[in-house]
Amino acid sequence: MSLFRLPWKEILKYAPVAIEMAKSVRESLGRREPPHARGPEPSVAELVTRLGAVERTALDQAEVLSKLASQLETLSVALRALSIRATVAAGLSLAAVLIALTGLFIR
């Protein structure tokens, strides 16, 4: 019967991680200056620093996407189990209705 149980511990285990990673990515994106506030052309050292920040942000986003993919896989398994459970419940309900109707007409 483990196919019919939803793994809520697994599902809820990833929620705080996803929220924290999303906040950190949002904060890192919010720290950038708008283009008009930068002033003169940046130096090579500034460009290297900015490129490093872009690479760190890209790595952070890749990590978030990886964790979200893992969560999506867990949710997919849970939804598949829920779908099977709903199909079984619908089949049992149909069988009960047919038995009840048969009982009414046999009398």
C-alpha distances in whole Angstrom, upper triangle without the diagonal:
4,5,6,7,11,12,15,17,17,19,21,22,24,26,29,29,30,32,34,34,35,38,39,40,41,44,45,46,47,50,52,55,56,58,61,61,61,65,67,65,63,64,62,61,59,58,56,55,54,52,50,49,48,46,44,43,42,40,39,37,36,34,33,32,30,28,27,26,24,22,22,20,18,18,18,14,13,15,14,10,12,14,11,10,14,15,12,14,17,17,16,19,21,21,21,25,26,25,27,30,30,31,34,35,35,37
4,5,5,8,9,12,14,14,15,18,19,20,22,25,26,26,28,31,31,32,34,36,36,38,40,41,42,44,46,48,52,53,55,58,58,58,62,63,62,59,61,59,57,56,54,53,51,50,49,47,45,44,43,41,40,38,36,35,34,32,30,29,28,26,24,24,23,20,19,19,17,14,15,15,12,11,13,12,9,11,14,12,11,15,16,14,16,19,19,19,22,24,24,25,27,29,29,30,33,34,34,37,39,39,41
4,6,8,10,13,15,14,15,18,19,21,22,25,26,26,28,30,31,31,34,36,36,37,40,41,41,43,46,47,51,51,54,57,57,57,61,62,61,58,60,58,57,55,53,52,51,49,47,46,45,43,42,40,39,37,36,34,33,31,30,28,27,25,23,23,21,19,18,18,15,13,13,13,9,9,11,9,6,9,11,8,9,12,13,12,14,17,17,17,20,22,22,23,26,27,27,29,31,32,33,36,37,38,40
4,7,9,12,15,15,15,18,19,21,22,25,26,26,28,30,31,31,34,36,36,37,40,41,41,43,46,47,51,51,54,57,57,57,61,63,61,59,60,59,58,56,54,53,52,50,49,47,46,44,43,41,40,38,37,35,34,32,31,29,28,27,25,23,22,20,19,18,16,14,13,13,10,9,10,9,5,7,9,7,6,10,11,10,11,14,15,15,17,19,20,21,23,25,25,27,29,30,31,33,35,35,37
4,6,9,11,12,12,14,16,18,19,22,23,23,25,28,28,29,31,33,34,35,37,39,39,41,43,45,49,50,52,55,55,55,59,61,60,57,59,57,56,54,53,51,50,48,47,45,43,42,41,39,38,37,35,33,32,31,29,27,26,25,23,22,21,19,17,17,16,13,12,13,10,8,10,11,7,8,11,10,9,12,14,13,14,17,18,18,20,22,23,23,26,28,28,29,32,33,33,35,38,38,40
4,6,9,9,9,11,13,15,16,19,20,20,21,24,25,25,28,30,30,31,33,35,36,37,40,42,45,46,48,51,51,51,55,57,56,54,55,54,52,50,49,48,46,45,43,42,40,39,38,36,34,33,32,30,28,28,26,24,23,22,19,18,18,16,14,14,13,10,9,11,9,5,8,9,7,7,11,11,10,13,15,15,16,18,20,20,21,24,25,25,28,30,30,31,34,35,36,38,40,41,42
4,5,5,6,9,10,12,13,16,17,17,19,22,22,23,25,27,28,29,31,33,34,35,38,40,43,44,47,50,49,50,53,55,54,52,53,51,50,48,47,45,44,42,41,39,37,37,35,33,32,31,29,27,26,25,23,21,21,20,17,16,16,14,11,13,12,8,9,11,9,7,10,12,10,11,14,14,14,16,19,19,19,22,24,24,25,28,29,29,31,33,34,35,37,39,39,41,43,44,46
4,5,5,6,8,10,11,14,15,16,17,19,21,21,23,25,26,27,29,31,32,33,36,38,41,42,45,48,47,48,52,54,53,50,52,50,49,47,46,45,43,41,40,39,36,36,35,32,31,30,29,26,25,25,23,21,21,20,17,16,17,14,12,13,13,10,9,12,11,8,11,14,12,12,16,17,15,17,20,21,20,23,25,25,26,29,30,30,32,35,35,36,38,40,40,42,44,46,47
4,6,5,6,9,10,12,14,15,16,18,19,21,22,24,25,27,28,30,31,33,35,37,41,42,45,48,47,47,51,53,52,49,50,49,47,46,45,43,41,40,39,37,35,35,34,31,30,30,28,25,25,24,22,20,21,19,16,16,17,14,12,14,14,11,11,15,13,11,14,17,15,15,19,20,19,21,24,24,24,27,29,28,30,32,33,34,36,38,38,39,42,43,44,45,48,49,50
4,6,5,7,9,12,12,13,15,17,18,19,21,22,23,25,27,28,29,31,33,35,39,40,43,46,45,45,49,51,50,47,48,47,45,43,42,41,39,38,37,35,33,32,31,28,27,27,25,22,22,21,18,17,17,16,13,13,14,10,8,11,11,7,9,12,11,10,13,15,14,15,18,19,19,21,23,24,24,27,29,29,30,33,34,34,36,39,39,40,43,44,45,47,49,50,51
4,6,6,7,10,11,11,13,15,16,17,19,21,22,23,25,27,27,29,31,33,37,38,40,43,43,43,47,49,48,46,47,46,44,42,41,40,38,36,36,34,32,31,30,28,26,26,24,22,21,20,18,16,16,15,12,11,12,10,7,9,10,7,7,10,10,9,11,14,13,14,17,18,18,20,22,23,23,26,28,28,29,32,33,34,35,37,38,39,41,43,44,45,48,49,50
4,5,5,8,10,10,11,14,15,16,18,20,21,22,24,25,27,28,30,32,36,37,40,43,42,42,46,48,47,45,46,45,44,42,41,40,37,36,35,34,31,31,30,27,26,26,24,21,21,21,18,16,17,17,13,13,15,13,9,12,13,10,10,14,14,12,14,17,17,16,20,21,21,22,25,26,26,28,30,30,31,34,35,35,37,40,40,41,43,45,46,47,49,51,52
4,6,7,8,10,11,12,14,15,17,18,20,21,23,24,26,27,29,32,35,37,39,42,41,42,45,47,46,44,45,44,42,40,39,38,35,34,34,32,30,29,28,25,24,24,22,20,20,20,17,15,16,15,11,12,14,11,9,13,13,11,12,15,15,14,17,19,19,19,22,23,23,25,27,28,28,31,33,33,34,37,38,38,40,42,43,44,46,48,49,50,52,54,55
4,6,5,6,9,10,11,12,14,16,17,18,20,21,23,24,26,28,32,34,36,39,38,38,42,44,43,40,42,40,39,37,36,35,32,31,30,28,26,26,25,22,21,21,19,16,16,16,13,11,13,12,8,8,11,9,7,10,12,10,11,14,15,14,16,19,19,19,22,24,24,25,28,29,29,31,33,34,35,37,39,39,41,43,44,45,47,49,50,51,53,55,56
4,5,5,6,9,10,11,12,14,16,16,18,20,21,22,25,27,30,32,34,37,37,37,41,43,42,40,41,40,39,36,36,35,32,31,31,29,26,26,25,23,21,21,20,17,16,17,15,12,13,14,10,9,13,11,8,11,14,12,12,15,16,15,17,20,20,20,22,25,24,25,28,29,29,31,34,34,35,37,39,39,41,43,44,45,47,49,50,51,53,55,56
4,5,5,6,9,10,11,12,14,15,16,18,20,21,23,25,29,31,33,36,35,35,39,41,41,38,40,39,37,35,34,33,31,29,29,27,25,25,24,21,20,21,19,16,16,17,14,12,15,15,11,12,15,14,11,15,17,15,15,19,20,19,20,23,24,23,26,28,28,29,32,33,33,35,37,38,38,41,43,43,44,47,48,48,50,52,53,54,57,58,59
4,5,5,6,8,10,11,12,14,15,17,18,20,22,24,28,29,32,35,34,34,38,40,39,36,37,36,34,32,32,30,28,27,26,24,22,22,21,18,17,18,16,13,13,14,11,9,12,12,8,9,13,12,10,13,15,14,15,18,19,19,21,24,24,24,27,29,29,30,33,34,34,36,38,39,40,42,44,44,46,48,49,50,52,54,55,56,58,60,61
4,6,5,6,9,10,11,12,14,15,17,18,20,22,26,27,30,33,32,32,36,38,37,35,36,35,34,31,31,30,27,26,25,24,21,21,20,18,16,16,15,12,11,12,10,7,9,10,7,7,11,11,9,11,14,14,14,17,18,18,19,22,23,23,25,28,28,29,31,33,33,35,37,38,39,41,43,43,45,47,48,49,51,53,54,55,57,58,60
4,6,5,6,9,10,11,12,14,15,16,19,21,24,26,29,31,31,31,35,37,37,34,36,35,34,31,31,30,27,26,26,24,21,21,21,19,16,17,17,13,13,15,13,10,12,14,11,10,14,14,12,14,17,17,16,19,21,20,21,25,25,25,27,30,30,30,33,35,35,36,39,40,40,42,44,44,46,48,49,50,52,54,55,56,58,60,61
4,5,5,6,9,10,11,12,14,15,17,20,23,25,28,31,29,30,33,36,35,32,34,33,31,29,29,28,25,24,24,22,19,19,19,16,14,16,15,11,12,14,12,9,13,14,11,12,16,16,14,17,19,19,19,22,24,23,24,27,28,28,30,33,33,34,36,38,38,39,42,43,43,45,47,48,49,52,53,53,55,57,58,59,61,63,64
4,5,5,6,9,10,11,12,14,16,18,22,23,26,29,28,28,32,34,33,30,31,30,29,26,26,25,22,21,21,19,16,16,16,13,11,13,12,8,8,11,8,6,10,11,9,10,13,14,13,16,18,18,19,21,23,23,24,27,28,28,30,33,33,34,36,38,38,40,42,43,44,46,48,49,50,52,53,54,56,58,59,60,62,64,65
4,5,5,6,9,10,11,12,15,17,20,21,24,27,26,27,30,32,32,29,31,31,29,26,26,25,23,21,21,20,17,16,17,14,11,13,13,9,8,11,10,7,10,12,11,10,14,15,14,15,18,19,19,21,23,23,24,27,28,28,30,32,33,33,36,38,38,39,42,43,43,45,47,48,49,51,53,53,55,57,58,59,61,63,64
4,5,5,6,9,10,10,12,15,18,20,23,26,25,25,29,31,31,29,30,30,28,26,25,25,22,20,21,20,17,17,18,15,12,15,15,11,11,14,13,10,13,16,14,14,17,18,17,19,22,22,22,24,27,26,27,30,31,31,33,35,35,36,38,40,40,41,44,45,45,47,50,50,51,54,55,55,57,59,60,61,63,65,67
4,5,5,6,9,10,11,14,17,19,22,25,23,23,27,29,29,26,28,27,25,23,23,22,19,18,18,17,13,14,15,12,10,12,12,8,10,13,11,10,13,15,14,15,18,19,18,20,23,23,23,26,28,28,29,32,33,33,35,37,38,38,41,43,43,44,47,48,48,50,52,53,54,56,58,58,60,62,63,64,66,68,70
4,5,5,6,9,10,12,16,17,20,23,22,22,26,28,27,24,26,25,24,21,21,20,18,16,16,15,12,11,12,10,7,9,10,7,7,10,10,9,11,14,13,14,17,18,18,19,22,23,23,25,28,28,28,31,33,33,34,37,38,38,40,42,43,44,46,48,48,50,52,53,54,56,58,58,59,62,63,64,66,68,69
4,5,5,6,9,11,14,15,18,21,20,21,24,27,26,24,26,26,25,22,22,22,19,17,18,17,14,13,15,13,10,12,14,11,10,14,14,11,14,17,16,16,19,21,20,21,24,25,24,26,29,29,29,32,34,33,35,38,38,38,41,43,43,44,47,48,48,50,52,53,53,56,58,58,59,62,63,64,66,68,69
4,5,5,6,9,13,15,18,20,19,19,23,25,25,23,25,25,23,20,21,21,18,16,17,16,13,13,15,13,10,14,15,12,12,16,15,14,17,19,18,18,22,23,22,24,27,27,27,30,32,32,32,35,37,36,38,41,41,41,44,46,46,47,50,51,51,53,55,56,57,59,61,61,62,65,66,67,69,71,72
4,5,6,8,11,14,16,19,18,17,21,23,23,20,22,22,20,17,17,17,14,12,14,13,9,10,12,9,7,11,12,10,10,14,14,13,16,18,18,19,21,23,23,24,27,28,28,30,33,33,33,36,38,38,39,42,43,43,45,47,48,49,51,53,53,55,57,58,58,61,63,63,64,67,68,69,71,73,74
4,6,6,10,11,14,17,16,16,20,22,21,19,21,22,20,17,17,17,15,12,14,14,10,9,12,11,8,11,13,11,11,14,15,14,16,19,19,19,22,24,23,24,27,29,28,30,33,33,33,36,38,38,39,42,43,43,45,47,47,48,51,52,52,54,57,57,58,60,62,62,64,66,67,68,70,72,74
4,6,8,10,13,15,14,15,19,22,22,20,22,23,22,18,18,20,17,14,16,16,13,13,16,14,11,14,17,14,14,18,19,17,19,22,22,21,24,26,26,27,30,31,30,32,35,35,35,38,40,39,41,44,44,44,46,49,49,49,52,54,53,55,58,58,59,61,63,63,65,67,68,69,71,73,75
4,7,9,12,15,13,13,17,19,19,17,20,20,19,15,16,17,14,12,15,14,11,12,15,13,12,15,17,15,16,19,20,19,21,24,24,24,27,28,28,29,32,33,33,35,38,38,38,41,43,42,44,47,47,47,50,52,52,53,55,57,57,59,61,62,62,65,67,67,68,71,72,72,74,76,78
4,7,9,12,10,10,14,16,16,14,17,18,17,13,13,15,12,10,12,13,10,10,14,13,11,14,17,16,16,19,21,20,22,24,25,25,27,30,29,30,33,35,34,36,39,39,39,42,44,44,45,48,49,48,51,53,53,54,57,58,58,60,62,63,64,66,68,68,69,72,73,74,75,78,79
4,6,8,6,7,11,13,14,13,16,18,17,13,14,16,14,11,14,16,13,13,17,17,15,18,20,19,20,23,24,23,25,28,29,28,31,33,33,34,37,38,38,39,42,42,43,45,47,47,48,51,52,51,54,56,56,57,60,61,61,63,65,66,66,69,71,71,72,74,76,76,78,80,82
4,6,6,7,10,13,14,14,17,19,19,15,15,18,16,13,16,18,15,15,19,19,17,19,22,21,21,24,26,25,26,29,30,29,32,34,34,34,37,39,38,40,43,43,43,45,48,47,48,51,52,51,54,56,56,57,59,61,61,62,65,66,66,68,70,71,71,74,75,76,77,80,82
4,6,6,8,11,11,11,15,17,18,14,14,17,16,13,15,18,16,15,19,20,18,20,23,23,22,25,27,27,28,31,32,31,33,36,36,36,39,41,40,42,45,45,45,47,50,49,50,53,54,54,55,58,58,59,61,63,63,64,67,68,68,70,73,73,73,76,78,78,80,82,84
4,6,7,10,11,13,16,19,20,16,16,20,19,16,19,21,19,19,23,23,22,24,27,26,26,29,31,30,31,34,35,35,37,39,39,39,42,44,43,45,48,48,48,50,53,52,53,56,57,56,58,61,61,61,64,66,66,67,70,71,70,73,75,75,76,79,80,80,82,84,86
4,6,9,11,12,15,18,18,15,16,19,17,15,18,20,18,18,22,23,21,23,26,26,26,29,30,30,31,34,35,35,37,39,39,40,43,44,44,45,48,48,48,51,53,52,53,57,57,57,59,62,62,62,65,67,66,68,71,71,71,74,76,76,77,79,81,81,83,85,87
4,7,8,8,12,14,15,11,12,15,14,12,15,18,16,17,20,21,20,22,25,25,25,28,29,29,31,33,34,34,37,39,39,40,42,44,44,45,48,49,49,51,53,53,54,57,58,58,60,62,63,63,66,67,67,69,71,72,72,75,77,77,78,81,82,82,84,86,88
4,7,8,12,15,16,13,14,17,16,15,18,20,19,20,23,24,23,25,28,28,28,31,33,33,34,37,38,38,40,43,43,43,46,48,48,49,52,52,52,55,57,57,58,61,62,61,63,66,66,66,69,71,71,72,75,76,76,78,80,81,81,84,86,86,88,90,92
4,6,9,13,14,12,13,16,16,15,18,20,20,20,23,25,24,26,29,29,30,32,34,34,35,38,39,40,41,44,44,45,47,49,49,51,53,54,54,56,59,59,59,62,64,63,65,68,68,68,71,73,73,74,77,78,78,80,83,83,84,86,88,88,90,92,94
4,7,10,12,10,10,13,14,13,15,18,18,18,21,23,23,24,27,28,28,30,32,33,34,36,38,38,40,42,43,43,46,48,48,49,52,53,53,55,57,57,58,61,62,62,64,67,67,67,70,72,72,73,76,77,77,79,81,82,83,85,87,87,89,91,93
4,7,8,6,6,10,10,10,12,14,15,15,18,20,20,21,24,25,26,28,30,30,31,34,35,36,37,40,41,41,44,45,46,47,50,51,51,53,55,55,56,59,60,60,62,65,65,66,68,70,70,72,74,75,76,78,80,81,81,84,85,86,88,90,92
4,5,5,6,9,10,11,12,14,15,16,18,20,21,22,24,26,27,28,30,31,33,34,36,37,39,41,42,43,45,47,47,48,51,52,52,54,57,57,58,61,62,62,64,66,67,68,70,72,72,74,76,77,78,80,82,83,84,86,87,88,90,92,94
4,5,5,6,9,10,10,12,14,15,16,18,20,21,22,24,25,27,28,30,31,33,35,36,37,39,40,41,43,45,46,47,49,51,51,53,55,56,57,59,61,61,63,65,66,67,69,71,71,72,75,76,77,79,81,82,82,85,86,87,89,91,93
4,5,5,6,9,10,11,12,14,15,17,18,20,21,23,24,26,27,29,30,31,33,35,36,38,39,40,42,44,45,46,48,49,50,52,54,55,56,58,60,60,62,64,65,66,68,70,70,72,74,75,76,78,80,81,82,84,86,87,88,90,92
4,5,5,6,8,10,11,12,14,15,16,18,20,21,22,24,26,27,28,30,32,33,34,36,37,38,40,42,43,44,47,48,48,50,52,53,54,56,58,58,60,62,63,64,66,68,68,70,72,73,74,76,78,79,80,82,83,84,86,88,90
4,5,5,6,9,10,10,12,14,15,16,18,20,21,22,24,25,26,28,30,31,32,34,36,37,38,40,41,42,45,46,46,48,51,51,52,54,56,56,58,60,61,62,64,66,66,68,70,71,72,74,76,77,78,80,82,82,84,86,88
4,5,5,6,9,10,10,12,14,15,16,18,20,21,22,24,25,27,29,30,31,33,35,36,37,39,40,41,44,45,46,47,50,50,51,54,55,56,57,60,60,61,63,65,66,67,69,71,72,73,75,76,77,79,81,82,84,85,87
4,5,5,6,9,10,11,12,14,15,17,18,20,21,23,24,26,27,29,30,32,33,34,36,38,39,40,42,44,44,46,48,49,50,52,54,54,56,58,59,60,62,64,64,66,68,69,70,72,74,75,76,78,80,81,82,84,86
4,5,5,6,9,10,10,12,14,15,16,18,20,21,22,24,26,27,28,30,31,32,34,36,37,38,41,42,42,44,46,47,48,50,52,52,54,56,57,58,60,62,62,64,66,67,68,70,72,72,74,76,77,78,80,82,84
4,5,5,6,9,10,10,12,14,15,16,18,20,21,22,24,25,27,29,30,31,33,35,36,37,39,40,41,43,45,46,46,49,50,51,52,55,56,56,59,60,61,62,65,66,67,68,70,71,72,74,76,77,79,80,83
4,5,5,6,9,10,11,12,14,15,16,18,20,21,23,24,25,27,29,30,32,33,34,36,38,39,40,42,44,45,46,48,49,50,52,54,55,56,58,60,60,62,64,65,66,68,70,71,72,74,75,77,78,80,82
4,5,5,6,9,10,10,12,14,15,16,18,20,21,22,24,26,27,28,30,32,33,34,36,37,38,40,42,43,44,46,47,48,50,52,53,54,56,58,58,60,62,63,64,66,68,69,70,72,73,74,76,78,80
4,5,5,6,9,10,10,12,14,15,16,18,20,21,22,24,25,26,28,30,31,32,35,36,36,38,40,41,42,44,46,46,48,50,51,52,54,56,56,58,60,61,62,64,66,67,68,70,71,72,74,76,78
4,5,5,6,9,10,10,12,14,15,16,18,20,21,23,24,25,27,29,30,31,33,35,35,37,39,40,41,43,45,45,47,49,50,51,53,55,56,57,59,61,61,63,65,66,67,69,71,72,73,75,77
4,5,5,6,9,10,11,12,14,15,17,18,20,21,23,24,26,27,28,30,32,33,34,36,38,39,40,42,43,44,46,48,49,50,52,54,54,56,58,59,60,62,64,65,66,68,70,71,73,74,76
4,5,5,6,9,10,10,12,14,15,16,18,20,21,22,24,26,26,28,30,31,32,34,36,37,38,40,41,42,44,46,47,48,50,52,52,54,56,57,58,60,62,63,64,66,67,68,70,72,74
4,5,5,6,9,10,10,12,14,15,16,18,20,20,22,24,25,26,29,30,31,32,35,35,36,38,40,41,42,44,45,46,48,50,51,52,54,56,57,58,60,61,62,64,66,67,69,70,72
4,5,5,6,9,10,10,12,14,15,17,18,20,21,23,24,25,27,29,30,31,33,34,35,38,39,40,42,44,45,46,48,49,50,52,54,55,56,58,60,61,62,64,65,67,68,70,72
4,5,5,6,9,10,11,12,14,15,17,18,20,21,22,24,26,27,28,30,32,33,34,36,37,38,40,42,43,44,46,48,48,50,52,53,54,56,58,59,60,62,64,65,67,68,70
4,5,5,6,8,10,10,12,14,15,16,18,20,21,22,24,25,26,28,30,31,32,34,35,36,38,40,41,42,44,46,46,48,50,51,52,54,56,57,58,60,61,62,64,66,68
4,5,5,6,9,10,10,12,14,15,16,19,20,21,23,24,25,27,29,30,31,33,34,35,37,39,40,41,43,45,46,47,49,50,51,53,55,56,57,59,61,62,63,65,67
4,5,5,6,9,10,11,12,14,15,17,18,20,22,23,24,26,28,29,30,32,33,34,36,38,39,40,42,44,45,46,48,49,51,52,54,55,57,58,60,61,63,64,66
4,5,5,6,9,10,10,12,14,15,16,18,20,21,22,24,26,26,28,30,31,32,34,36,37,38,40,42,42,44,46,47,48,50,52,53,54,56,57,59,60,62,64
4,5,5,6,9,10,10,12,14,15,16,18,20,20,22,24,25,26,28,30,30,32,34,35,36,38,40,41,42,44,45,46,48,50,51,52,54,56,57,59,60,62
4,5,5,6,9,10,11,13,14,15,17,19,20,21,23,24,25,27,29,30,31,33,35,36,38,39,40,42,44,45,46,48,50,51,52,54,55,57,58,60,62
4,5,5,6,9,10,11,12,14,16,17,18,20,21,22,24,26,27,28,30,32,33,34,36,38,39,40,42,43,45,46,48,49,51,52,54,55,57,58,60
4,5,5,6,9,10,10,12,14,15,16,18,20,20,22,24,25,26,28,30,31,32,34,36,36,38,40,41,42,44,46,47,48,50,51,53,54,56,58
4,5,5,6,9,10,10,12,14,15,16,18,20,20,23,24,25,27,29,30,31,33,34,35,37,39,40,41,43,45,46,47,49,50,52,53,55,57
4,5,5,6,9,10,11,13,14,15,17,19,20,22,23,24,26,27,29,30,32,33,35,36,38,39,41,42,44,45,47,48,50,51,53,54,56
4,5,5,6,8,10,11,12,14,15,16,18,20,21,22,24,26,27,28,30,31,32,34,36,37,38,40,42,43,44,46,47,49,51,52,54
4,5,5,6,9,10,10,12,14,15,16,18,20,20,22,24,25,26,28,30,31,32,34,35,37,38,40,41,43,44,46,47,49,50,52
4,5,5,6,9,10,11,13,14,15,17,18,20,21,23,24,26,27,29,30,32,33,35,36,37,39,41,42,43,45,47,48,49,52
4,5,5,6,9,10,11,12,14,16,17,18,20,21,23,24,26,27,29,30,32,33,35,36,38,39,41,42,43,45,47,48,50
4,5,5,6,8,10,10,12,14,15,16,18,20,21,22,24,25,26,28,30,31,32,34,36,37,38,40,41,43,45,46,48
4,5,5,6,9,10,10,12,14,15,16,18,20,21,22,24,25,27,28,30,31,33,34,36,37,39,40,42,43,45,47
4,5,5,6,9,10,11,12,14,15,17,18,20,21,23,24,26,27,29,30,32,33,35,36,37,39,41,42,43,46
4,5,5,6,9,10,10,12,14,15,16,18,20,21,22,24,26,27,28,30,31,33,34,36,37,39,41,42,44
4,5,5,6,9,10,10,12,14,15,16,18,20,21,22,24,25,27,28,30,31,33,34,36,37,39,40,42
4,5,5,6,9,10,11,12,14,15,17,18,20,21,23,24,26,27,29,30,32,33,35,36,38,39,41
4,5,5,6,9,10,11,12,14,15,16,18,20,21,22,24,26,27,28,30,31,33,35,36,37,39
4,5,5,6,9,10,10,12,14,15,16,18,20,21,22,24,25,27,28,30,31,33,35,36,38
4,5,5,6,9,10,10,12,14,15,16,18,20,21,22,24,26,27,28,30,32,33,34,37
4,5,5,6,9,10,11,12,14,15,16,18,20,21,22,24,26,27,28,30,32,33,35
4,5,5,6,9,10,11,12,14,15,16,18,20,21,22,24,26,27,29,30,31,33
4,5,5,6,9,10,10,12,14,15,16,18,20,21,22,24,25,27,29,30,32
4,5,5,6,9,10,11,12,14,15,16,18,20,21,22,24,26,27,28,31
4,5,5,6,9,10,10,12,14,15,16,18,20,21,22,24,26,27,29
4,5,5,6,9,10,10,12,14,15,16,18,20,21,23,24,26,27
4,5,5,6,9,10,10,12,14,15,16,18,20,21,23,24,26
4,5,5,6,9,10,11,12,14,15,16,18,20,21,22,25
4,5,5,6,9,10,10,12,14,15,16,18,20,21,23
4,5,5,6,9,10,10,12,14,15,17,18,20,22
4,5,5,6,9,10,11,12,14,15,17,18,20
4,5,5,6,9,10,10,12,14,15,16,19
4,5,5,6,9,10,10,12,14,15,17
4,5,5,6,8,10,11,12,14,16
4,5,5,6,8,10,11,12,15
4,6,5,6,9,10,10,13
4,5,5,6,9,10,11
4,5,5,6,9,10
4,5,5,6,9
4,6,5,7
4,6,6
4,6
4
